[in-house]
Amino acid sequence: MEATIPALFESAKAELSALSITVMLPRMLAAAFIGTVLSLRPWRFLMRRALPKADMIQAQVLLCAAAAVITAVIGDSVAKAFGLVGLGGFVRFRSGLKDPRDAAILFLMIGLGMACGHGSLGLAGVGTLFVAALLFVIDLFNREAPAAPAKQRLLVSAQADDLVGAEASLRSALGERNVLVKSCALDFDGRRLELEVEEPVPGSLTAALGRTEGTPLRGLRWTAVSPKGTREELT
C-alpha cells in the first residue's frame, strides 16, 4: 500500500503536466453552452410557446457535456473507446421517452458534445447553427394541440321518494351532456341518493341538471370534490 500511494501521486502529476487546462476548459464550456442553447430553444419566447420540460433540458445539457468529457478521455486510444462502450452497456434508463423527437435531439447533443470534446469547435459551431435552424423550422410548423381543460369531480345529492326512478332520470340527463357518473350511493331509509360525477367542461353539470325539471327530486345540490378529498359546496 505504501508503494502504490506514491505511484498514484506520480501518475496524477504526470497526467496534470500533460493536460492543458487552457485547451480542455473551452471545449467543456462550449459543450455546456451548446447544450443549454439548444435545449432551451429561446425562440419559443417569441412564438409564445412553452419551453421544454425542465428534466429534458437538464438531461440534454448534461448529455452534451458528458459526450465532450468522454471524447476527451478517449482521445486517440482505441482500447479506451472499447472500454467505455462496454461500460456504457451497464447504464439503464428507467424513464422511457414518449416523444421520438426527444430521442433524436439527444443523439444530436451527443454528436455536438463529441465534436467539442475532440476540439473541433468550428464543426460544433456550424452543427449548432444547423440544428438550431432545424429545430426552429420544426417549432414553426408544429402546431401544438391546446391543453384539454381539467375535469372536475363533483358530488350530486338529492332526496326522492322513488330513488330508482330518480337515479335513472339523473343518469339520462347527465349522459346527454357527457357527464360521467363515477359512483352511486342510494340510502333507501333516508330516501337520499348521491352520485359522484366527472364534469368534462365547466357548466355541463348545470346544463344537465336543468333537464331534470319535473322529476320528483328534493334538495338537489352538488359539491366539488378536490383531489385531497375535501368538498366545497356550490349550490
LINWO-V450272 format. One record per run of one state. SS is the DSSP state (h for helix, s for strand, l for the rest). FROM is the first residue (numbers start at 0). LEN is the number of residues. Records with the same first field share a line. If there is no record, write none. Layout:
BEGIN
SS: FROM-LEN  FROM-LEN
END
This chain:
BEGIN
l: 0-1  18-2  40-3  47-6  74-3  88-11  118-2  141-10  159-3  176-3  187-4  199-4  212-5  225-5  233-2
h: 1-17  20-20  43-4  53-21  77-11  99-19  120-21  162-14  203-9
s: 151-8  179-8  191-8  217-8  230-3
END
